[in-house]
Amino acid sequence: MNQINDILNQKADDLFGDDALLGLMPTPTAPDVKKLEPKPTLNLPVNNTEQIKTAIHRVKDQLDGILRLLNGEIIKSNEPATDINTQTLETGEKIVEGKFNGEKMIDNDGAEYGVPANYASKSKLVEGDLMKLTITKNGSFIFKQIGPIDRKRLTGELIFNADSGQYTVNAEGKTYKVLTASITFFKGKHGDEIILVLPKDRASAWGAVDNVIKK
């Protein structure tokens, strides 16, 4: 129990320590000074929503860790927290973070993990999305999208290559690969109009299918 209390106290210090509270508390003034000092505001990267999302997910992971501690689990971290990291629970479960490349999740060491096409299609994952994989004791893989990047949408034409059996989408002069599972779900056919989801600020070879307009 003392070990749990020590870890909980450490988590509390990380989240609500003096440095964090300084940004929330007003500057004290002398009793004879009537002028009210404005309250300092938190210095959040308001122009970078992805940093905010990542920070929120980090806090959530910390809280999840506290809940696991209360349930009798101890987290052993294999390496310090980074943008992409791996953790192993004493219960035998392994937590791996990585980025989606259009078909698979790639971790910090370059290891590839196949993402179920149905999940990728339903979640409309795009290249660069941050993901978390939980590998259970019985070997089951549980994927979760934890850091979606900024997106944009384009309209293009669905092309089916009979030789390869693959679908692509031509949009604004570029060709993007799409998951067959997405086309099957929407019952798309060659020549249909596709609403494609792409990373907003980076080039990509893959796109996610947002919808199909039948021709």
N, C-alpha and C positions, 0 to 999 in steps of 0.2 A: 504493500500500500504506500510506503514512503517513496518508493521509486515512481509510482504513478503520480503522487503529489508533486514530486520534483519535476516530472515531465510536464504536468499540467501548468505548474507555475512558470516553467520556461516558455510554454506556448503563450501563456497570458502576457508574459513580458514581451514576447515577440510582437504580439498583436496590439497590446495596450500599454506598452512601456512608456517611460517618461518622454522619450523622443517622439512617440506617436501622439501622446497627449498634449505635447506642447503646441501642436497645430490646432488643437480643439479648444484650448482654454484662453480666455481673454487676458490681456496684459493688466496686472493690478495697478491701481492708481492710488495716490495719496488721498486721505479723507477730505482734505480741504480743496482738492481739485474737482471742480464740477464738470469739466469737459469729459465726456465719455470717449474712451479710446475704441476705435473699431476693432472687432474681433478678427484675429488673423484667420485666414482661410487655408484649407489644406492645399498643398502644392501638388495637385493631381494633373497628369498629362491629358487635359481635356481635349486636346486636338489629336490624340492617338487613342482611339477607342480600343484597339487591339491590346495595348499595354494595360488598360483598365480591365478588360475582360480577363487577361492572363492573371492579373493581380487578384481578381475576385476568385478565379478558379484555384489559385494557390491557397487563399484563405480557406476556401471550402475543403481542399484536401487536408489542411491542418485540422479543421474541425472534424472531418471524417476520421482522422488519425486519433483524435481525442476520444471519439465514440468507440473506436476499436479498443483503445486502452481500457475504457470503462467496461468493455465486454471481456476483458482478460487477455487481449492480444498485445504483443510488444512489437513495435516496428523497428526493424534493423535496416538502416540505410546503407547500401553498398557504396554510395558515393555522395558527395555534397550536392545539394539542390542546384540544378541548372535548368536551362530552358527545356532540355530533354533529359530525363533521368530514369533510373530503375530502382525499385525498392523491393525488398523481400520481407514478408511477414513471417513471424515465428510459426504461424499456423501452416505454413507451406505455400501460401499464395504468393504470386509474384506480380508486381505492378510494373509495367513498362510503358514509357511515353515515347511517342514518335510523331512523324509527320506523314500525312497521306500524299502519295505520289500519283494518284489517279486510279490505281488498282490495289496498292499495298500500303502498309504502314512501315516506315523505315525508322529504326531507332538511332541513337547517337553513335553506335558502333557500326552502322551500316547493315545490321541484320534486318531481314525482310519478314513481315508477317502478313499473310494473306487475309484481306478484309472481305467478308462475305459480300458478294455483289448485291444481294437484296438489301442488306443494311446500308451499303454505300449509296445505292440508288434512292432508298427511302429517305436517308438523311441528307441527300444532295451534297455529298462531300466533294470538295474541290481540292486541287493540288495546293499543298501548304497548310491545310487544316491540321491543328494539333489534336492528337488523339491519345487516349489512355487504354491500354490493354491489361485486363486482369486475367492471369492464367491460374485457374483453380487447381486444387490438389489432384483432381481427377483428370486434369489436362484440358478442361474446357476453356475456350477463348471467349472473353466478353469484352467487346469493343465499345468505346464511348467517345464521342466528339466533345472535346473540352475547350478548344480554342479556335473557333471558326474565324478565318481571315475575311477582310472586306471583299465584297463581291460586286460583280456587274452582270448585266444580262444582255445577250445578243440574240438576234433572230437569224436562223440559218435554214438550209435545206438538208434533209436527211438523205444520205447516200448509202446504198447497200452494195457491197462488193461481193458478187456471187462466187468469185474464185476463192476468196479468203473467208467468206461468211461473216465479215465484220461490218459494223455500221460506223459511219463517220458523219460529221456535220460540217458543211461549208458555210462559213459566216464571215462576212466582210473580207473576202479574199483569202481566208485562212481555213485550214482543215483541222478539225478537232476530233479526237477519238471519244467515243462514248461507250458506256457499259451496255452490253446486249440486254441485261436484265432490265435496264431503264426503258429501252425501246419496247421490250416485250410487255412490260407493265402497262405502258400507254398504248399498246397495240399499234405502234408506229409502222409505217411502210415507206418504201423508197419514194422520195419526192415530197413527203409531208414537211410541213413547216415546224421547226423546232425552236422552242424558247430555251436557250442555253445559259447556264450559270457558270461564270468563269472568275478566276481571281482578278481583283480590280487593278492591282498595281504590279503585276508580274506576268511574264509570259508563261503559257502552259500548253501542253500537248493534249490534255484531256479536258473535257467539259462535263458538267452534270446536267441532266435533262430536267428542266423545270416543268415543261408541258409540251404537248404535241397538238398542232392544229392540222386536222385531217384535210387532205386535198381530194 
